[in-house]
Amino acid sequence: MAWSDKLARFGNFLRQVWHLSAPYFRSSDERWKARGLLAAIVALNLGAVYMLVQINEWNRVFFDALQNKNQDVFWTQLGRFTYLAMIFIVIAVYRFYLTQLLQVRWRAWMTRDLMHRWLSGHAFYRMELARYAGAPEPTTTEAGLPHPGQRVPDNPDQRLQEDVNLFTSQTIGLSMGFLNAVVTLVSFVGVLWALSGSFSFNFNGSTTTTIPGFMVWMAVLYCTVGSVLTHYIGRP
């Protein structure tokens, strides 16, 4: 499959996700609570990344103090770690709690909405009539199984309930995970860039080439090679 086709399918997938997600945040009776919870979760994710950067900075100062046998800085940094850890724990706990709360509220609303649409207009009754009265008999494979897409789904109400659970949990988990990964990447690339400095080498014995932020580019190269190898080795 060509990359253009893959991008087109991915774009279509994102449009479907938006089509299913938007009503709860735009037109439902809980939209303001949903928006507030979503904004709080995003803010807590950003706060968690900020605290990770602060803890990373604390590690540098603390272990420098151990190396230099600086007792005053050592005890000061122990005290600093106490409140850094407490703030990070509070952020992590409330992020988890509010994420679960949003997921439960969204799942409950979406289940009610879809079940109402399923039950209104006797859609379930008309599907049963179509199955037995108007629908052609499904053809089968050599193994005696119906061809894909030719059987009316059994227990659609239970399927709605379970699929809504999967949709809400994975949508929130993947979207917040993506946000957290991007913000973490940007934050720590800046830290690594400041620490790595430049790397200079001679090319052909005369020309001096300088690469700024050398360790950043090496980290990107390492991740790229590892991801490509993992993809092609693991795909079969």
C-alpha positions as CSV (number, residue, x, y, z in Angstrom):
1,M,0.0,0.0,0.0
2,A,1.4,3.4,-1.0
3,W,2.1,6.1,1.6
4,S,-0.6,8.3,0.1
5,D,-3.2,5.6,0.6
6,K,-2.0,5.0,4.2
7,L,-2.2,8.8,4.9
8,A,-5.7,8.9,3.4
9,R,-6.9,6.0,5.5
10,F,-5.3,7.5,8.6
11,G,-7.0,10.9,7.9
12,N,-10.3,9.1,7.4
13,F,-9.8,7.3,10.7
14,L,-9.2,10.6,12.5
15,R,-12.3,12.1,11.0
16,Q,-14.3,9.1,12.3
17,V,-12.8,9.5,15.8
18,W,-13.7,13.2,15.7
19,H,-17.2,12.5,14.5
20,L,-17.8,10.1,17.5
21,S,-16.0,12.3,20.1
22,A,-17.2,15.8,19.2
23,P,-20.9,15.5,20.3
24,Y,-20.0,15.0,24.0
25,F,-17.8,18.0,24.1
26,R,-19.8,20.3,21.8
27,S,-23.5,19.7,22.2
28,S,-24.2,17.4,25.2
29,D,-25.8,18.5,28.4
30,E,-22.5,17.7,30.1
31,R,-20.3,19.6,27.7
32,W,-19.0,22.3,30.2
33,K,-18.1,19.7,32.8
34,A,-16.4,17.6,30.1
35,R,-14.5,20.6,28.8
36,G,-13.4,21.5,32.3
37,L,-12.2,18.0,33.1
38,L,-10.4,17.8,29.8
39,A,-8.7,21.2,30.4
40,A,-7.7,20.1,33.9
41,I,-6.2,16.8,32.6
42,V,-4.2,18.6,30.0
43,A,-2.9,21.1,32.6
44,L,-2.0,18.2,35.0
45,N,-0.1,16.4,32.2
46,L,1.8,19.6,31.4
47,G,2.5,20.0,35.2
48,A,3.7,16.5,35.4
49,V,6.2,17.0,32.6
50,Y,7.4,20.3,34.3
51,M,8.0,18.4,37.5
52,L,10.0,15.8,35.7
53,V,12.2,18.5,34.3
54,Q,12.6,19.9,37.8
55,I,13.5,16.5,39.2
56,N,16.0,16.0,36.4
57,E,17.6,19.3,37.4
58,W,17.6,18.2,41.1
59,N,19.5,15.0,40.1
60,R,22.3,17.1,38.6
61,V,22.7,19.3,41.7
62,F,22.3,16.5,44.2
63,F,24.9,14.2,42.6
64,D,27.3,17.0,42.0
65,A,27.0,17.7,45.7
66,L,27.8,14.0,46.5
67,Q,30.8,14.1,44.1
68,N,32.1,17.3,45.6
69,K,31.3,16.2,49.2
70,N,29.4,19.4,49.8
71,Q,27.4,18.7,52.9
72,D,25.3,21.9,52.9
73,V,24.1,21.5,49.4
74,F,23.4,17.8,50.1
75,W,21.0,18.5,52.9
76,T,19.4,21.4,51.1
77,Q,18.7,19.2,48.1
78,L,17.2,16.4,50.3
79,G,14.7,19.0,51.6
80,R,14.0,20.2,48.1
81,F,13.4,16.6,46.9
82,T,10.8,16.2,49.6
83,Y,8.5,18.9,48.2
84,L,9.2,18.1,44.6
85,A,8.2,14.5,45.2
86,M,5.0,15.5,47.1
87,I,4.0,17.9,44.3
88,F,4.6,15.3,41.7
89,I,2.6,12.6,43.6
90,V,-0.4,15.0,44.0
91,I,-0.3,15.8,40.3
92,A,-0.1,12.1,39.3
93,V,-2.9,11.1,41.6
94,Y,-5.3,13.8,40.5
95,R,-4.4,13.3,36.9
96,F,-5.3,9.6,37.2
97,Y,-8.5,10.4,39.1
98,L,-9.8,13.1,36.7
99,T,-8.9,10.9,33.7
100,Q,-10.9,8.0,35.1
101,L,-13.7,10.4,36.0
102,L,-13.9,11.8,32.5
103,Q,-13.8,8.4,31.0
104,V,-16.7,7.1,33.1
105,R,-18.8,10.2,32.4
106,W,-18.1,10.1,28.7
107,R,-18.8,6.4,28.6
108,A,-22.1,6.8,30.5
109,W,-23.3,9.6,28.2
110,M,-22.2,7.9,25.0
111,T,-23.9,4.6,26.0
112,R,-27.2,6.5,26.8
113,D,-27.0,8.4,23.5
114,L,-26.3,5.4,21.3
115,M,-28.8,3.2,23.1
116,H,-31.5,5.8,22.7
117,R,-30.7,6.0,18.9
118,W,-30.7,2.2,18.8
119,L,-34.1,1.9,20.5
120,S,-35.9,4.9,19.0
121,G,-37.9,4.2,15.8
122,H,-37.8,0.5,16.5
123,A,-34.5,0.1,14.7
124,F,-33.8,-3.2,16.4
125,Y,-37.2,-4.6,15.4
126,R,-36.8,-3.5,11.8
127,M,-33.3,-5.1,11.6
128,E,-34.8,-8.4,12.8
129,L,-37.5,-8.2,10.2
130,A,-34.9,-7.5,7.5
131,R,-32.9,-10.5,8.7
132,Y,-35.7,-13.0,8.3
133,A,-38.1,-11.4,5.7
134,G,-36.3,-9.2,3.3
135,A,-32.6,-10.0,3.5
136,P,-31.1,-12.6,1.2
137,E,-29.6,-15.7,2.7
138,P,-25.9,-15.2,3.3
139,T,-23.5,-17.2,1.2
140,T,-20.9,-19.3,2.9
141,T,-17.3,-20.2,2.5
142,E,-16.0,-23.7,1.9
143,A,-15.8,-24.2,5.6
144,G,-19.5,-23.4,6.0
145,L,-18.9,-19.9,7.5
146,P,-20.7,-16.8,6.3
147,H,-18.6,-14.4,4.2
148,P,-17.4,-11.3,6.1
149,G,-20.0,-8.5,6.3
150,Q,-23.0,-10.7,5.4
151,R,-24.2,-11.6,8.9
152,V,-26.3,-9.2,11.0
153,P,-24.4,-8.7,14.3
154,D,-25.7,-10.6,17.3
155,N,-26.5,-8.7,20.5
156,P,-25.9,-5.2,19.1
157,D,-26.8,-3.6,22.5
158,Q,-24.1,-5.5,24.2
159,R,-21.7,-4.7,21.4
160,L,-22.5,-1.0,21.8
161,Q,-21.8,-1.1,25.5
162,E,-18.5,-2.8,25.2
163,D,-17.3,-0.8,22.1
164,V,-18.1,2.4,23.9
165,N,-16.0,1.3,26.8
166,L,-13.0,0.6,24.5
167,F,-13.5,3.8,22.5
168,T,-13.6,6.2,25.4
169,S,-10.7,4.6,27.3
170,Q,-8.4,4.2,24.3
171,T,-9.2,7.7,22.9
172,I,-8.4,9.4,26.2
173,G,-5.4,7.2,26.9
174,L,-3.9,7.6,23.4
175,S,-4.5,11.3,23.1
176,M,-3.2,12.2,26.5
177,G,-0.3,9.8,26.0
178,F,0.6,11.5,22.7
179,L,0.4,15.0,24.4
180,N,2.6,13.8,27.2
181,A,5.1,12.3,24.8
182,V,5.3,15.4,22.7
183,V,5.7,17.8,25.6
184,T,8.3,15.5,27.2
185,L,10.3,15.3,24.0
186,V,10.3,19.0,23.5
187,S,11.3,19.7,27.1
188,F,14.1,17.2,27.4
189,V,15.5,17.9,23.9
190,G,16.1,21.4,25.2
191,V,17.8,20.0,28.3
192,L,20.0,17.7,26.3
193,W,20.8,20.4,23.7
194,A,22.1,22.7,26.5
195,L,24.2,19.9,28.0
196,S,25.7,18.3,24.9
197,G,27.5,21.2,23.4
198,S,29.1,21.0,20.0
199,F,31.2,18.3,18.3
200,S,34.0,19.3,15.9
201,F,36.0,17.0,13.6
202,N,38.2,17.4,10.5
203,F,37.0,16.3,7.1
204,N,39.6,15.3,4.5
205,G,42.3,16.5,6.8
206,S,41.6,20.2,6.4
207,T,38.0,21.2,6.7
208,T,36.7,21.5,10.3
209,T,33.0,20.6,10.7
210,T,31.1,21.5,13.8
211,I,27.8,19.9,14.8
212,P,25.9,21.8,17.4
213,G,23.8,19.8,19.9
214,F,25.7,16.6,18.9
215,M,24.1,14.3,21.5
216,V,20.6,15.4,20.4
217,W,21.3,14.3,16.9
218,M,22.8,11.0,18.1
219,A,19.8,10.3,20.3
220,V,17.5,11.0,17.3
221,L,19.6,8.7,15.1
222,Y,19.6,6.0,17.8
223,C,15.8,6.1,18.1
224,T,15.3,6.2,14.4
225,V,17.5,3.2,13.7
226,G,16.0,1.3,16.6
227,S,12.4,2.0,15.5
228,V,13.1,1.0,11.9
229,L,14.8,-2.3,12.9
230,T,12.0,-3.1,15.4
231,H,9.4,-2.5,12.7
232,Y,10.9,-4.6,10.0
233,I,12.0,-7.4,12.4
234,G,8.8,-7.5,14.4
235,R,6.3,-7.1,11.5
236,P,6.4,-10.7,10.3
